[in-house]
Amino acid sequence: MDIQNITKEQFETLILLRSLEEFITDEHENLSSLSEVIWTLEESLSDKEHKQLVADICSLTETGYILSDGTEEHIKVDRIPEVEGITPKGQSALNEWEEEITGSIDKGDKQDIVIVKNYNFLCGLKINPSLLSISNSLFSALDFGNRIKEMLHI
């Protein structure tokens, strides 16, 4: 997989951001931007998760996986930057990851695959192979939507 210069935790944040983008597009057009949903979600994060999210957004920006105004200053003051979205480089990494996961499922791996361990509210989030068979996207087969709705009190 073409993931260079980022950690597993940062990749989990990239997955989270992509899932939030899909959540906004598919279900909640009243949330006007990715930043708006991240800032709303921020209230539910622990201090450790908040610091991790800020640092990951800044690192993913620096390495070209996302577009944001994240700088070292955001890390110093522990403030979540404005996030515009995922870059083609970030989308390419996510596409490769999705192909890798669906390939292992196609080969007969029927175990649920845990994808996020870094954020408590998503801890244990799994890819259910049976859901994947009826959806057109790996991100659609995840249960992010219900968890995000709970977090945002929607």
Order of alpha helices (4+ residues) and beta strands (2+ residues): alpha-alpha-alpha-beta-alpha-beta-alpha-beta-beta-alpha-alpha
